[in-house]
Amino acid sequence: MVISGIFLKASEARIVTLTGSRDNHSLVAPKFNKLTLPKKPSQDDVEVFSQAFKAYCADNSVDKVVVNRRASSGQGAGGAGTFLIEGVLLAISPAPIVFAHPATIRATDKREGDKKTQKPATVDLGKAYDFGYEGLSE
């Protein structure tokens, strides 16, 4: 299976795509890592974002998308940018979308952190990798 992990932050979607299983997986399309939606997007901006995401999914035969669960209230709650991107992804994704909670990521890191050998060094891409890893079969 090909899994795309997406970390939503502000008006950006950081994307890391993995294939394989948790024990034996590899990165797909390592050069592609970010889609941006302007802070005050027009319909044309959303269309460009949508087409780029659909093309990426088609080019890489994405089977499932795993996105970070946004906090709905309290400190660290997702802002308008992540809300807009989440809505666009839900509306247009050609692959099923699954949400993963940050606590799930922390638990997986404790259990299986040694299997995450290909995790990118940058923080945001590392988080996107973690979400993709959650979607891999055991």
TADAMO-V512108 format. One record per backbone hydrogen bond with DSSP energy under -1.0 kcal/mol. CO is the residue of the C=O (numbers start at 0). NH is the residue of the N-H. E is the energy in kcal/mol with one decimal. If there is no record, write none. Layout:
co:CO nh:NH e:E
co:CO nh:NH e:E
This chain:
co:0 nh:19 e:-1.2
co:1 nh:62 e:-2.7
co:1 nh:63 e:-1.5
co:2 nh:17 e:-3.3
co:3 nh:65 e:-2.9
co:4 nh:15 e:-2.3
co:5 nh:67 e:-1.4
co:6 nh:13 e:-2.6
co:8 nh:11 e:-2.2
co:10 nh:36 e:-2.8
co:11 nh:8 e:-2.3
co:12 nh:34 e:-2.0
co:13 nh:6 e:-2.5
co:15 nh:4 e:-3.5
co:16 nh:27 e:-3.1
co:17 nh:2 e:-3.1
co:18 nh:25 e:-2.2
co:23 nh:20 e:-2.0
co:25 nh:18 e:-2.0
co:28 nh:31 e:-1.3
co:32 nh:14 e:-1.7
co:34 nh:12 e:-2.8
co:41 nh:45 e:-2.0
co:42 nh:46 e:-2.3
co:43 nh:47 e:-2.4
co:44 nh:48 e:-2.3
co:45 nh:49 e:-2.8
co:46 nh:50 e:-2.7
co:47 nh:51 e:-2.3
co:48 nh:52 e:-2.3
co:49 nh:53 e:-2.7
co:50 nh:54 e:-2.4
co:51 nh:55 e:-2.1
co:52 nh:56 e:-2.4
co:53 nh:57 e:-2.4
co:54 nh:58 e:-3.0
co:55 nh:59 e:-1.8
co:56 nh:61 e:-2.1
co:63 nh:3 e:-2.5
co:64 nh:97 e:-2.8
co:65 nh:5 e:-3.1
co:66 nh:99 e:-2.4
co:70 nh:77 e:-2.0
co:73 nh:76 e:-1.6
co:78 nh:82 e:-1.9
co:79 nh:83 e:-2.6
co:80 nh:84 e:-2.3
co:81 nh:85 e:-2.6
co:82 nh:86 e:-2.1
co:83 nh:87 e:-2.4
co:84 nh:88 e:-2.8
co:85 nh:89 e:-2.5
co:86 nh:90 e:-1.9
co:87 nh:91 e:-2.1
co:88 nh:92 e:-2.2
co:95 nh:64 e:-2.7
co:97 nh:66 e:-2.5
co:99 nh:68 e:-2.8
co:100 nh:103 e:-1.0
co:100 nh:104 e:-1.5
co:101 nh:105 e:-2.2
co:102 nh:106 e:-2.1
co:103 nh:107 e:-2.4
co:104 nh:108 e:-2.5
co:105 nh:109 e:-1.8
co:106 nh:110 e:-1.9
co:107 nh:111 e:-3.6
co:108 nh:112 e:-1.4
co:111 nh:114 e:-2.0
co:112 nh:115 e:-1.1
co:114 nh:116 e:-1.6
co:121 nh:125 e:-2.3
co:122 nh:126 e:-2.1
co:123 nh:127 e:-2.0
co:124 nh:128 e:-2.5
co:125 nh:129 e:-2.1
co:126 nh:130 e:-1.9
co:127 nh:131 e:-2.3
co:128 nh:132 e:-2.9
co:129 nh:133 e:-1.7
co:132 nh:135 e:-1.2
co:136 nh:21 e:-2.5
